[in-house]
Every structure is written in structure tokens, then in C-alpha cells.
Amino acid sequence: MNETLRAELTVKKALPGAKPYELRPRSLGSVRGDVDLDKTLSLADRLEDEEILRKLRLRNDR
């Protein structure tokens, strides 16, 4: 059974005349000057903290 599944998963079944999927890159803009890309985990933490603070402010404004 495993051999059958592997065979099915490796066979390319494309529709006739179908173009392969293509992803075109897009610019996401420039990086803020105060952001060091070598410390992306710190950036993620900072962004998460900002979002938590924003949500807390919204909750307190009710």
C-alpha cells in the first residue's frame, strides 16, 4: 500500500495546457531605520508587544 501511495504522490498530474504556478516577487517596502535584520526574533517580539498593548488600550477604552 505504501508503494502505491508513493507512486501516486510522485506522478505529476497536470491538466493539459495548464501553466505551472508562478509566484512573482513584490516589494514590501524598505525596512525601518531602527530595525536590525540580524535580530529578527527581537523584532518579532517587539511587534507582538506593540500589538498586545494596542489591544489592551482598546479594551480599556470601552
Number of C-alpha atoms within 10 A of each C-alpha: 6 7 8 8 9 10 10 11 10 8 8 7 8 9 8 6 6 7 8 8 6 6 6 5 6 6 5 6 6 6 9 8 6 6 11 11 11 8 9 11 10 13 14 11 11 12 12 12 12 12 12 12 12 11 12 11 11 10 9 7 7 5
